[in-house]
């Protein structure tokens, strides 16, 4: 009642009307308090989308002034883009829109980013998919070469690196951030019927380089990510012996934000930052 700025009797009366109209109790009492029914949870996603659309129609400005705007953009992206890409995005935003707020959401296997875009919880999602979701608007942001990263004392750092070496090696791999399809690296390995020994699995990409320093692990990743940590830690970048294609990163957005001046501005800024990153540079 307090959050709705309504009295308790008014909220109770509204709930009673909804229960009558929908033929469902919507909220039931448990030991921990009132909890929603399955019907209420199903309705919630539709209600959030409808309310977000009404807000955008009612309050969306006709123009966007980045220098004075206090808008909040919500962007979903894998954490391995932070060193090479997100850092440049933040730098640009601080210069061009100093009052703007940026909320970054990490992607994970249990995170439904398509639903978050549809319901307005996220404005843009950035990632690499062999087959980008076709239900959203998208544009390609950048491409990057796939390489292997090892500790400076790794035997492979001092000899040639072959496909057989790759299969015999022990690997550290990140958890996938999409359960709907394989990542680019796994797709290529499956296509060539190659197996790798995935001995260590990490939830965060940024954890992997630190595990390479004093181990025999191999990490397959993008060149710009690898270069950042090779400059920071005693690590060596090796050309991949597997013919991986360049990894393509896209930005996705929902139709609800397609024509918004503010969202057009942030998408252009993301695209500009992506153009500064060249494969293999």
C-alpha positions in Angstrom: 0.0 0.0 0.0 2.8 2.4 0.8 4.6 1.7 -2.5 1.4 2.3 -4.4 0.7 5.5 -2.4 -2.8 4.0 -1.5 -4.5 3.1 1.7 -4.7 -0.5 2.9 -8.5 -0.7 2.3 -8.1 0.7 -1.2 -5.5 -1.9 -2.1 -7.6 -4.7 -0.6 -10.7 -3.6 -2.6 -8.6 -3.5 -5.8 -7.3 -6.9 -5.2 -10.8 -8.2 -4.5 -12.0 -6.8 -7.8 -9.1 -8.4 -9.7 -9.7 -11.8 -8.0 -13.4 -11.6 -9.1 -12.5 -10.6 -12.7 -9.7 -13.1 -13.2 -11.2 -16.0 -11.1 -7.9 -16.5 -9.3 -6.8 -15.6 -5.7 -3.6 -14.0 -7.2 -2.0 -13.7 -3.7 -2.1 -16.4 -1.0 -0.8 -16.3 2.5 2.2 -18.4 3.5 4.5 -18.4 6.5 6.7 -15.9 4.9 3.8 -13.6 4.0 1.7 -13.2 0.8 3.0 -15.0 -2.2 1.8 -14.8 -5.9 0.0 -17.7 -7.5 1.1 -19.1 -10.9 -1.6 -17.1 -12.6 -0.3 -13.9 -11.0 3.2 -14.6 -12.1 2.0 -15.3 -15.6 0.1 -12.0 -15.7 3.1 -10.1 -14.2 5.3 -10.3 -17.3 2.5 -9.0 -19.5 1.6 -6.2 -17.1 5.3 -5.1 -16.8 5.5 -4.8 -20.6 2.3 -2.9 -20.9 3.2 -0.5 -18.1 6.6 0.1 -19.6 5.0 0.8 -23.0 2.6 3.3 -21.4 5.5 5.1 -19.7 7.4 5.4 -22.9 4.4 6.8 -24.8 3.6 9.2 -22.0 7.0 10.4 -20.8 9.4 9.8 -23.7 10.9 13.1 -24.9 10.7 14.1 -28.5 14.5 14.7 -28.5 17.5 13.6 -26.5 20.1 16.0 -25.1 23.0 13.8 -23.9 24.8 16.7 -22.1 21.9 17.3 -19.7 20.0 14.0 -19.7 19.8 12.0 -16.5 18.5 8.9 -18.4 19.4 5.4 -17.3 20.4 2.9 -19.9 20.4 -0.8 -19.0 22.8 -2.9 -21.0 23.4 -6.6 -20.8 26.8 -7.8 -21.9 29.3 -10.6 -21.1 32.0 -9.5 -18.7 34.9 -10.4 -21.1 34.0 -7.3 -23.1 34.8 -5.0 -20.2 38.6 -4.5 -20.8 38.4 -3.9 -24.6 35.0 -2.5 -25.2 32.9 -1.5 -22.2 35.7 0.6 -20.9 35.7 2.7 -24.0 31.9 3.0 -23.9 32.1 4.3 -20.3 34.8 6.8 -21.3 32.7 8.1 -24.2 29.5 8.4 -22.0 31.4 10.3 -19.3 32.6 12.8 -21.8 29.4 13.2 -23.8 26.6 12.5 -21.3 28.1 13.3 -17.8 24.8 13.0 -15.9 23.6 9.8 -17.6 23.4 6.6 -15.6 24.6 3.2 -17.1 23.5 -0.1 -15.5 25.4 -3.1 -16.7 24.0 -6.6 -16.4 26.2 -9.7 -16.8 24.8 -12.5 -19.0 24.6 -16.0 -17.7 23.0 -19.4 -18.7 19.9 -18.8 -16.6 19.4 -15.2 -17.6 16.6 -14.8 -20.2 17.9 -11.7 -22.1 15.2 -11.9 -24.8 12.5 -11.7 -22.2 14.3 -8.9 -20.4 14.4 -6.9 -23.7 10.7 -7.7 -24.4 9.6 -6.6 -20.9 11.8 -3.5 -20.8 14.2 -4.6 -18.1 17.1 -4.2 -20.5 17.5 -1.7 -23.3 20.3 -3.3 -25.3 22.0 -6.8 -25.1 25.5 -7.3 -26.5 26.9 -10.8 -27.3 28.2 -13.2 -29.8 25.8 -15.8 -31.2 26.4 -18.2 -34.2 22.8 -17.5 -35.0 21.6 -14.2 -33.5 18.0 -14.1 -32.3 15.8 -13.1 -35.2 13.0 -11.7 -33.1 15.0 -8.6 -32.2 16.5 -5.7 -34.1 20.3 -6.2 -34.3 23.4 -4.7 -35.8 27.0 -6.0 -35.7 29.3 -4.1 -33.3 32.7 -5.6 -33.8 34.8 -8.6 -34.8 37.8 -10.1 -33.0 40.2 -12.9 -33.7 40.2 -16.1 -31.5 43.5 -17.0 -29.9 44.9 -19.1 -27.1 46.2 -17.8 -23.8 48.7 -19.7 -21.6 51.0 -19.0 -18.7 54.5 -17.8 -19.6 56.0 -21.1 -18.1 53.6 -23.3 -20.1 55.5 -25.9 -22.3 53.3 -24.8 -25.3 54.7 -21.3 -24.9 58.1 -22.5 -26.1 57.1 -24.8 -28.9 54.8 -25.0 -31.9 51.1 -25.4 -31.1 49.3 -28.0 -33.2 45.7 -29.2 -33.3 46.8 -32.4 -31.6 48.4 -30.3 -28.8 45.1 -28.5 -28.4 43.2 -31.7 -27.9 45.7 -33.1 -25.5 45.9 -30.0 -23.4 43.7 -29.2 -20.4 41.5 -26.2 -20.8 39.8 -23.6 -18.6 36.4 -22.7 -20.1 33.7 -20.2 -19.1 30.1 -21.1 -18.4 27.9 -20.4 -21.4 25.8 -17.3 -21.3 23.1 -18.8 -23.5 21.4 -22.1 -23.0 19.5 -21.9 -26.3 22.6 -22.5 -28.6 26.3 -23.3 -28.5 28.9 -20.7 -28.5 31.1 -20.0 -31.5 34.1 -22.0 -30.2 32.0 -25.1 -29.2 30.2 -24.9 -32.6 33.4 -25.0 -34.5 34.9 -27.8 -32.4 31.7 -29.9 -32.9 31.8 -29.2 -36.7 35.4 -30.6 -36.9 34.6 -33.4 -34.5 37.3 -32.2 -32.1 37.2 -32.7 -28.3 39.0 -30.7 -25.6 39.5 -31.6 -22.0 37.5 -28.9 -20.1 39.2 -29.5 -16.8 38.2 -26.2 -15.1 34.9 -24.3 -15.6 34.6 -20.7 -14.4 31.5 -18.5 -14.0 33.3 -15.3 -14.9 35.6 -14.9 -17.9 37.8 -12.5 -16.0 38.7 -15.3 -13.5 40.3 -17.5 -16.2 43.5 -15.5 -16.9 44.5 -15.6 -13.2 44.3 -19.4 -13.2 46.8 -19.6 -16.1 49.8 -18.1 -14.3 51.1 -21.2 -12.6 49.2 -24.0 -14.3 49.2 -26.0 -17.5 45.7 -24.7 -18.5 44.9 -23.3 -21.9 42.2 -20.6 -22.4 40.7 -20.0 -25.8 39.4 -16.4 -26.1 39.5 -13.2 -28.2 42.7 -11.4 -29.0 41.8 -8.1 -27.3 40.8 -9.8 -24.1 44.0 -11.9 -24.2 46.2 -8.9 -24.9 44.8 -7.0 -21.9 45.7 -9.7 -19.5 49.0 -10.6 -21.3 50.1 -7.0 -20.6 49.0 -7.4 -16.9 50.1 -10.9 -16.0 52.9 -13.3 -17.0 50.9 -14.8 -19.9 51.6 -15.6 -23.5 49.3 -15.4 -26.5 49.5 -18.2 -29.0 47.8 -18.4 -32.4 45.0 -20.9 -32.3 45.8 -24.2 -34.2 42.1 -24.7 -34.8 40.6 -22.6 -37.7 38.2 -20.6 -35.7 36.4 -17.8 -37.6 36.5 -14.2 -36.3 34.1 -13.8 -33.4 31.3 -11.4 -34.2 29.5 -9.3 -31.5 26.1 -7.9 -32.0 23.8 -5.5 -30.2 20.2 -6.5 -29.9 17.2 -4.3 -29.0 13.4 -4.6 -28.9 10.9 -2.9 -31.2 9.7 -0.8 -28.3 12.9 1.2 -28.3 13.6 1.2 -32.0 12.5 4.8 -32.7 13.4 6.3 -29.3 15.9 9.3 -29.7 17.7 8.3 -26.5 18.1 4.7 -27.6 19.2 5.7 -31.0 21.9 7.8 -29.4 23.3 5.0 -27.2 23.2 2.5 -30.1 25.2 4.9 -32.3 27.7 5.4 -29.4 28.1 1.6 -29.0 28.5 1.2 -32.8 31.2 3.9 -32.8 33.1 2.3 -30.0 32.9 -1.1 -31.8 34.4 0.4 -35.0 37.6 1.3 -33.1 38.3 -2.4 -32.4 39.8 -4.2 -35.4 40.3 -8.0 -35.7 43.9 -9.0 -34.9 45.0 -5.4 -34.1 
